[in-house]
Amino acid sequence: MDGCPAGLSLTTEDVARDLRRRRPGFSPASTSRLETDEPELLSGIFEGKTLGTPIAILIRNQAQHSADYEKLRDLYRPGHADWTWETKFGFRDHRGGGRSSGRETVGRVAAGAVARAFLATMGIRIRAWSSSIAGIEVPDFQNLDFEEAEQNGLQIPDKESALKIRNTLEQLKKAGDSAGGIVSCRVSGLPPGLGEPVFDKLNARLAAAILSIGAAKGIEFGAGFDSARQYGSIHNDRPVPDFSPRSKMPESVPGIRFETNNAGGILGGISTGRDVEFKVAFKPVPSIAKTQKTVNRSGTTIDLSISGRHDVCIVPRAVPVVEAMAGLVLADALLQNRSAYVSEHG
């Protein structure tokens, strides 16, 4: 990571905490593969403080089984990037998904932990959770139980929903199948004014970062696709006067707040001061034991059943990845916004 300001308090545990939430074997929906994912902070930190120099973090792979993939050398797995990768580069390493593997998200989470520590110094909090798995919706409560979400390992902030989803995932695992789902994310404490108004809109930057996660297939902000079914009189977020103390912004701009948040905390690509809220759709894990049709390198159609250690559902482990990518975008936006205008008072 480069560009992190100096003087930020940061320890190995700050990074390890988020890595534990992402690591395999932690969730009942995840693979049985065990990776300790212990981070080693190599540079950029001295006596618990960032130096302002590049931060290097090393996380070692310790449970790879390359032999598990040998029978896939000449096959193109359904739902995987095998063929597209080979079409682009002319050849591929068949031992796993390489940079298309979910394993690469470990680096995102480590970097995101640094960004989130920076954001926390300004009272900005990012929290994501599993809001739908295998078609089972988690009630959209305002007071979500995040302690429960951490305990059940599915990142579901509702005990009853977690039990129902756990049972469904167990059935899918026995059937050799997998499930997709939705991760919801809420950013609180974000000041207004972040984001650039054309190509670097805050929602566009967030969308690009989130959709760069391998299994992510869609994103919506605020009312999202429901906006298409609403009238303007319903969708518009009404501004009202706000005389409470506010963060640094042009003195000529009156303080307001928005009564509702259909915009998801972003208008015109710029943060409104309301919580930034979005949802991300994740596809089912493509590596399944159930027999599927595919083709090999010679173009022959064959039956394929994928064995080995694979997740039943990636959604719970994607939660800290979504938080990390949001944190990285927002940290950049905050630093960039420090030069947005010239203040009379410096």
Helices and strands as residue ranges (DSSP letters): H 12-22, E 39-43, E 45-46, E 49-50, E 56-59, G 66-72, E 75-76, H 82-89, G 98-100, G 102-104, H 105-120, E 125-133, E 136-137, H 146-152, H 159-174, E 181-188, H 202-211, E 216-221, G 224-229, H 232-235, E 239-241, E 256-258, E 266-267, E 270-271, E 276-282, E 292-296, E 301-304, H 315-337
